Amino acid sequence: MVIEHLGSAHTEAELAALMEAGRAKIHAGQGELDLGFGSKHGAGRDPRQAVVTAKTSRLLLQVLRDAWETLGFNAIGDEAFFQLVAARLIEPTSMTDSARVLGEVGLAPVHRSSMKRALTRCVGRGYRDVVAAKCFAHAATAGDVTLCLYDVTTLYFEAEKEDDLRKVGYSKERRVDPQIVVGLLVDRHGFPLEIGCFEGNRAETTTIIPIVRQFADRHNLADIAIVADAGMLSAANLTALDQAGLRFIVGSRVTKAPADLESHFRWHGEAFTDGQIIDTITPRTATQAARAVNDPRIKTEPVWDPDLHDQSWRAVWAYSAKRAARDSKTLTLQENRAIAVIQGEKAARTPRFVKTTNGTRSLDEASLARARRLVGLKGYVTNIPADLATASEVIGNYHDLWRVEQSFRMSKTDLRARPMFHHTRDAIEAHLTIVFAALAVARYLQNKTGLSIKRIIRALRPLQDVQIELAGHPVTATPQLSDEARTILDALTH
C-alpha cells in the first residue's frame, strides 16, 4: 500500500479539488466499473463524490463556552442570552443578523422571538446583577479589587427625536445625534466590574458617584480606591467619595499648578528635572482659609494630614521632559494659529491666546507665558495619606487608567456597542448588559492569551469540523491547527 499526502483543504473548493486529485491518482487512467449507484442513490449524484453536510467552528465555540462557564455566567441559564453574547464576540451585528453569524459557525440559533424575549428577561430577571456579581468574584480571585478605574463614554443613536433617556449632549466627536452617557468601572487590569447608563445630556462629573456607590453597596465594600481622570474632578465628587469612606486618585488640572506649587516656585524657581516629583497639598475650595494652608513663606512642602488639613487634599505633581517637549510643541502650534488669526491670515473662531480689546485682536502674551511656565507638569489629587501610598505609587495607579480606556475601545470597536438601534430603555439596558458580559469574556480571553478578542476570533473561526458524506458513509474531518491557534489553545489550557 502506498500512502501519499496530497495537501490540506481549508475550504469546500479546496476539498473538492483534493478529492478529484485523489481519484485521479487512484484510477491512474483506468476505467471504472459501473455498479449502478446512480439509480440507487437518486438525483443522478455520483456516490463517489464527497458531499459536505455540516460545518462547525467547534474550537471557537468551545473556547467561548468554556470562558462563559469559567466566569460563572452559566448561572443565568439562558441559551438565547449566551447566543446574543457569542454573536457579539464573533461578529457584532444586529439582533436579526445574529442568526446568520451563529449559523455560519455551526451553532443552531434560537428563534428571533426567543432572542427578543431574552432581552425582556435580561431586565426582568436581573441578568446584569448576576454578571456583575460573577465579574467581581472572578476579579477578586484572579486579581485585586481594592483599586478600581472609572471613565465615561457616549453611545449615539441613529434617531431623529430625543426621549427621556436618549438626548443630545456633549460629544467628543461633535455629533448631534441623541445619545446616552455610559459609565464603566474596571479593575486595575481592565476587567469590567460595573456599568451604568445615564441621560445623554448629563454631565460626566455627575455619573461617578452613582456608579461607585452601586458597586460598593452591591459587594458591601468600603476600603477601595477609585481612579478617574481630571474630567471627574469636582469638589462635590471628591467630598462625596471621602464621606463614603472611599479613597480616590483623580487627575488635576494644570491651571491649579501655580497655586499648589507657589512655594516651590518661590524657593526653587521654575526649573524642573526629568522625573521630579513634588508631594504637597491643594485647597479643596478657592476660599481664603483653604488657600492659607499652603504657606509659600515656608520652604518645606507640607505633608498632607487628613485630620490637620481638613480644607485640603493631597496633591502630587510630576515633571516629565518628554511631556514638556510635547506640550511645548502644542503651545507653539496654538501660538502660530493665534498670530495667523490676528493677522487675518486665517478665519476661524477665536483660538487660545487671542484677546480682544476695543475690537482689536492681539496675542495674549501673559497667558502664553503662564502656559509655557507649566509645560511638562502633571498633577494628581488624592485623599490617600503618604504613609499608605508613596507619590510614585499614586502616579503609577493613575496611569493604569489606560486600561479602562482600552476596555471602552474594545466595546466600541471589537464589540461594536454603537451605533445602537434599540429605542426603549429596557432594550437599551439589555443591550448594555450583553456588551458588559461580552467585554468580560473578551477581557478574560485576552488576559489568558495576551491576544485581542478580534485576533482570537480571526484565528479560530476558519478552523471548522466538516461533516462529509462519502459513498453513503458519514466522515468527520477535523481542521489542521495553525501555529497561532495552537498557541491560543495552549494558553487557555494552562
C-alpha positions in Angstrom: 0.0 0.0 0.0 1.3 3.4 -1.0 0.3 6.5 1.1 0.8 9.9 -0.4 0.0 13.3 1.1 -1.8 15.5 -1.5 -2.2 18.6 0.7 -4.6 20.2 3.2 -8.0 21.7 2.5 -9.5 24.7 4.3 -12.5 25.4 2.1 -15.1 23.3 0.2 -13.5 24.2 -3.1 -10.1 23.1 -1.9 -11.5 19.9 -0.5 -13.3 19.1 -3.8 -10.1 19.7 -5.7 -8.1 17.4 -3.5 -10.8 14.7 -3.7 -10.7 14.9 -7.5 -6.9 14.8 -7.5 -7.0 11.7 -5.2 -9.4 9.9 -7.5 -7.2 10.6 -10.5 -4.2 9.2 -8.5 -6.2 6.0 -7.6 -7.6 5.3 -11.0 -4.3 6.1 -12.8 -6.2 6.3 -16.1 -8.1 3.0 -15.7 -11.8 2.7 -16.5 -14.4 2.4 -13.8 -16.9 -0.4 -13.2 -20.4 0.9 -13.2 -22.1 -0.7 -10.2 -25.4 1.2 -10.8 -25.1 3.5 -7.8 -26.7 6.4 -9.7 -30.2 4.8 -9.7 -29.9 3.6 -6.1 -28.9 7.0 -4.6 -31.2 9.1 -6.8 -30.8 12.6 -8.3 -28.1 11.3 -10.5 -25.4 12.1 -7.9 -22.2 10.2 -8.1 -21.8 8.5 -4.7 -18.1 8.6 -5.0 -18.3 12.4 -4.8 -17.8 13.8 -1.2 -20.7 16.0 -0.1 -20.3 18.4 2.9 -23.4 18.1 5.1 -22.3 20.3 8.0 -19.6 22.6 9.2 -18.9 23.8 12.8 -16.3 26.1 14.3 -16.1 23.7 17.2 -12.9 25.1 18.7 -14.1 28.7 18.7 -17.5 27.7 20.2 -15.7 25.6 22.8 -13.4 28.5 23.8 -16.3 30.9 24.2 -18.4 28.4 26.1 -15.5 27.5 28.4 -14.9 31.2 29.2 -18.6 31.7 29.8 -18.7 28.9 32.3 -15.4 29.7 33.9 -16.7 33.2 34.7 -19.8 31.6 36.1 -22.2 33.2 33.6 -23.9 29.9 33.0 -25.7 30.6 36.3 -28.0 32.8 34.2 -29.3 29.7 32.5 -30.5 31.3 29.3 -29.2 29.9 26.0 -30.6 32.8 24.0 -28.7 35.3 26.1 -25.5 33.3 25.6 -26.0 33.3 21.9 -26.5 37.0 21.8 -23.2 37.5 23.7 -21.4 34.9 21.5 -22.7 36.6 18.3 -21.4 40.0 19.6 -18.0 38.5 20.2 -17.8 36.6 16.9 -19.2 39.3 14.5 -21.0 42.2 16.1 -24.2 42.9 14.2 -27.9 43.5 14.7 -30.0 41.0 16.7 -31.8 39.9 13.5 -28.5 39.2 11.7 -27.1 37.3 14.7 -28.8 34.1 13.5 -26.6 34.2 10.3 -23.4 34.7 12.4 -24.3 31.8 14.7 -25.3 29.6 11.8 -22.0 30.2 10.0 -20.1 28.8 12.9 -22.3 25.8 13.3 -24.4 26.9 16.3 -28.1 26.3 15.8 -29.6 29.8 16.6 -32.7 30.1 18.7 -35.7 31.7 17.0 -35.6 35.5 16.7 -38.6 35.7 19.0 -36.6 33.9 21.7 -33.8 36.4 21.3 -36.3 39.3 21.7 -37.8 37.6 24.8 -34.2 37.2 26.2 -33.9 41.0 26.1 -37.0 41.2 28.2 -35.8 38.5 30.6 -32.4 40.3 30.9 -34.0 43.2 32.6 -36.9 41.5 34.4 -34.7 38.8 35.9 -31.7 41.0 36.7 -29.1 39.4 34.4 -26.8 42.4 34.9 -26.8 41.8 38.6 -25.7 38.2 38.0 -23.0 39.2 35.5 -21.7 41.9 37.9 -21.6 39.5 40.8 -19.7 36.9 38.8 -17.3 39.5 37.4 -16.5 40.7 40.9 -15.9 37.2 42.2 -13.6 36.5 39.3 -11.7 39.8 39.7 -11.4 39.2 43.5 -10.0 35.7 42.9 -7.7 36.5 40.0 -6.5 39.9 41.0 -7.1 43.0 43.2 -10.4 44.9 43.6 -9.1 47.4 46.2 -8.3 49.8 43.3 -10.8 50.4 40.6 -10.7 52.6 37.5 -13.6 54.7 36.2 -14.3 56.5 33.0 -17.3 57.5 30.8 -18.1 57.5 27.1 -21.2 58.2 25.0 -23.1 55.9 22.7 -25.1 57.6 19.9 -28.4 56.5 18.2 -29.4 56.9 14.6 -32.6 58.6 15.6 -34.1 62.0 14.9 -36.0 62.6 18.1 -35.0 62.7 21.8 -36.8 60.9 24.6 -36.3 60.7 28.4 -33.0 58.8 28.1 -31.7 59.5 24.6 -30.8 63.1 24.5 -28.4 65.4 22.6 -25.5 66.3 24.8 -21.8 67.0 24.8 -20.0 64.7 22.3 -16.2 64.5 21.9 -16.9 63.5 18.3 -19.1 66.6 17.9 -22.1 64.5 17.0 -25.6 66.0 17.2 -27.4 62.6 17.4 -29.3 61.6 20.6 -27.0 59.7 22.9 -26.6 58.1 26.3 -23.7 58.5 28.7 -22.2 55.2 29.8 -20.0 54.8 32.9 -17.7 51.8 33.3 -15.8 50.7 36.4 -13.0 48.2 35.8 -10.2 46.6 38.0 -6.6 47.6 37.6 -6.3 45.1 34.7 -9.2 46.4 32.8 -11.7 43.7 33.7 -15.2 45.1 33.9 -16.9 45.3 37.3 -19.9 47.7 36.9 -21.7 49.5 34.1 -24.5 52.0 34.1 -26.1 54.5 31.7 -27.5 58.0 32.1 -29.3 60.6 30.0 -27.3 61.9 27.1 -27.2 65.5 28.3 -26.0 64.5 31.8 -22.6 66.0 32.9 -19.9 63.4 33.1 -18.9 64.5 36.6 -22.3 63.5 38.0 -22.0 59.9 36.9 -19.1 58.7 39.1 -20.9 58.8 42.5 -23.9 56.7 41.4 -21.8 54.0 39.8 -19.3 53.8 42.6 -22.0 53.7 45.3 -23.9 51.0 43.3 -20.7 48.9 43.1 -19.7 49.4 46.8 -23.3 48.7 48.0 -23.6 45.6 45.8 -20.5 44.0 47.2 -20.5 45.6 50.7 -17.2 47.3 50.2 -15.6 50.2 52.0 -11.8 50.1 51.6 -11.4 50.7 47.9 -9.7 53.4 45.9 -11.2 54.9 42.8 -9.1 56.3 40.0 -10.5 58.8 37.4 -9.3 61.4 35.1 -9.5 65.2 35.5 -12.9 65.3 34.0 -14.3 63.8 37.2 -12.6 66.4 39.3 -15.2 68.4 41.2 -15.3 69.5 44.9 -18.7 67.8 45.3 -17.5 64.5 43.9 -14.3 64.3 46.0 -16.2 65.2 49.1 -18.9 62.6 48.4 -16.3 59.9 47.9 -14.4 60.9 51.0 -17.5 60.9 53.1 -18.5 57.5 51.8 -15.2 56.2 53.2 -13.7 55.6 49.7 -10.3 56.7 48.6 -9.7 58.4 45.3 -7.0 59.4 42.9 -8.0 61.9 40.2 -6.1 63.9 37.7 -5.7 67.6 38.5 -6.0 70.5 36.1 -2.7 72.1 35.2 -4.3 75.5 35.9 -4.1 74.6 39.6 -0.3 74.2 39.5 0.6 77.8 40.2 -1.3 77.8 43.5 -0.2 74.3 44.5 3.4 74.9 43.6 3.7 78.5 44.8 6.2 77.6 47.5 8.3 75.6 45.1 8.4 78.3 42.5 9.5 80.8 45.2 12.2 78.7 46.7 13.4 76.7 43.7 12.5 78.7 40.7 10.7 77.3 37.6 13.3 74.8 36.5 12.5 71.1 37.0 14.5 67.9 36.4 13.1 65.0 34.4 11.1 62.7 36.7 10.9 65.2 39.5 8.0 64.7 41.9 6.6 67.3 44.4 4.3 66.0 47.1 2.2 68.8 48.5 -1.4 69.8 49.2 -4.1 71.6 47.3 -7.1 73.6 48.6 -10.5 71.9 48.4 -12.1 75.3 47.5 -10.9 78.7 46.5 -11.7 80.3 49.9 -9.0 82.3 51.7 -9.0 79.8 54.6 -8.4 76.9 52.2 -5.6 78.6 50.4 -3.9 79.6 53.6 -2.9 76.0 54.5 -0.1 76.1 51.8 2.1 78.9 53.0 4.7 80.0 50.4 6.8 81.5 53.1 7.7 78.0 54.3 10.3 76.3 52.1 9.4 72.7 53.0 6.3 71.3 51.3 3.6 70.4 53.8 2.8 66.7 54.3 -0.9 66.2 53.9 -2.7 65.0 57.1 -6.4 64.4 56.8 -7.1 65.5 60.3 -4.9 68.6 60.2 -5.6 69.7 56.6 -9.4 69.2 56.5 -9.7 72.1 54.0 -7.3 70.5 51.5 -6.4 67.3 49.7 -3.1 65.7 49.0 -1.6 66.8 45.6 1.2 65.2 43.7 2.9 66.9 40.8 5.3 65.3 38.4 7.5 66.7 35.7 8.4 64.8 32.5 10.8 66.2 29.9 9.0 64.1 27.3 5.7 65.7 28.3 7.3 69.1 28.3 8.5 68.7 24.7 5.1 67.6 23.6 3.4 70.5 25.5 5.8 73.0 24.0 5.1 71.8 20.5 1.4 72.1 21.1 1.7 75.6 22.5 3.8 76.7 19.6 1.2 75.5 17.2 -1.5 77.3 19.2 0.6 80.5 19.2 1.1 80.3 15.5 -2.6 79.8 14.9 -3.4 82.7 17.2 -1.0 85.0 15.3 -2.5 83.9 11.9 -6.0 84.8 13.1 -4.8 88.2 14.5 -3.1 89.0 11.2 -6.2 88.0 9.2 -4.4 85.1 7.5 -6.8 82.6 8.9 -10.5 82.9 9.5 -11.6 80.8 12.5 -13.3 81.1 15.8 -11.1 82.8 18.4 -8.4 80.4 19.3 -6.4 80.2 22.5 -4.1 83.1 23.4 -6.1 85.7 21.4 -7.5 88.6 23.4 -9.8 91.3 22.1 -9.5 94.8 23.3 -11.8 97.5 21.9 -12.5 95.4 18.9 -8.8 94.8 18.2 -7.2 91.3 18.5 -3.8 90.8 20.0 -1.7 87.9 21.3 -2.3 87.2 25.0 1.3 87.0 25.9 0.7 86.8 29.6 -1.5 83.7 29.2 1.0 82.2 26.8 3.9 82.8 29.3 1.9 81.2 32.1 1.2 78.2 30.0 4.8 77.8 28.9 5.8 78.0 32.6 3.8 74.9 33.3 4.8 72.6 30.4 5.7 69.1 31.4 3.8 69.2 34.7 1.0 66.7 35.5 -1.0 66.8 38.7 -2.8 64.2 40.8 -5.2 64.8 43.7 -5.9 62.1 46.3 -7.1 61.5 49.9 -4.6 58.7 50.4 -2.0 59.6 53.0 1.7 59.4 52.2 2.1 56.5 54.8 -0.3 54.4 52.8 0.9 55.3 49.2 4.0 57.0 48.1 3.9 59.7 45.5 5.2 57.3 42.9 2.5 54.7 43.7 -0.2 57.4 43.4 1.2 58.3 39.9 1.5 54.6 38.9 -2.0 53.8 39.9 -3.4 56.8 38.0 -1.6 55.7 34.9 -3.4 52.4 34.9 -6.4 54.4 33.6 -5.4 53.5 30.1 -6.9 50.1 30.8 -10.4 51.4 31.2 -9.9 53.4 28.1 -8.8 50.2 26.3 -11.9 48.5 27.5 -14.1 51.3 26.1 -12.2 51.0 22.8 -12.9 47.2 22.8 -16.6 47.8 23.5 -16.8 50.4 20.7 -14.7 48.6 18.1 -14.3 44.9 18.6 -17.8 44.6 20.2 -19.4 47.5 18.3 -21.5 48.7 21.1 -22.6 51.5 18.8 -24.4 52.7 16.8 -27.4 51.3 18.7 -30.7 50.5 17.2 -32.8 49.9 20.3 -35.2 52.6 21.3 -36.8 51.6 24.6 -35.0 52.0 27.9 -35.3 48.3 28.8 -33.9 47.2 25.4 -31.0 49.7 25.8 -30.2 48.4 29.3 -30.4 44.8 27.9 -28.0 45.7 25.1 -25.5 47.2 27.6 -25.7 44.0 29.7 -24.9 42.0 26.6 -21.9 44.3 25.9 -20.9 44.1 29.6 -20.9 40.3 29.5 -19.1 40.2 26.1 -16.5 42.6 27.4 -15.9 40.3 30.4 -15.4 37.3 28.2 -13.2 39.2 25.8 -11.0 40.6 28.7 -10.8 37.1 30.3 -9.6 35.6 27.0 -7.2 38.5 26.3 -5.7 38.2 29.8 -5.2 34.5 29.4 -3.7 34.6 25.8 -2.2 38.0 25.5 -4.2 38.5 22.3 -7.2 40.7 21.4 -10.6 39.1 21.0 -10.5 40.1 17.3 -7.3 38.2 16.8 -8.6 35.2 18.7 -11.8 35.1 16.6 -9.8 35.5 13.4 -7.6 32.6 14.3 -10.2 30.1 15.4 -13.3 30.9 13.3 -12.0 29.5 10.0 -11.0 26.2 11.7 -14.1 24.1 11.1 -15.0 20.5 11.7 -16.6 19.3 8.5 -19.2 16.5 8.2 -18.8 14.7 4.9 -20.9 12.0 3.3 -18.8 9.8 1.1 -20.4 6.7 -0.7 -23.2 6.8 1.8 -20.9 6.9 4.8 -20.5 9.9 7.2 -17.0 11.1 7.7 -15.8 13.8 10.0 -12.8 15.9 9.0 -11.1 18.0 11.7 -9.1 21.1 10.9 -5.3 21.4 10.9 -4.3 23.9 13.6 -2.3 26.9 12.7 0.6 27.9 14.9 -1.4 30.8 16.3 -4.5 28.7 17.0 -2.3 26.1 18.8 -0.7 28.9 20.9 -4.2 30.2 21.9 -5.5 26.8 22.9 -2.3 26.0 24.8 -2.6 29.3 26.7 -6.2 28.6 27.6 -5.5 25.1 29.0 -2.7 26.2 31.3 
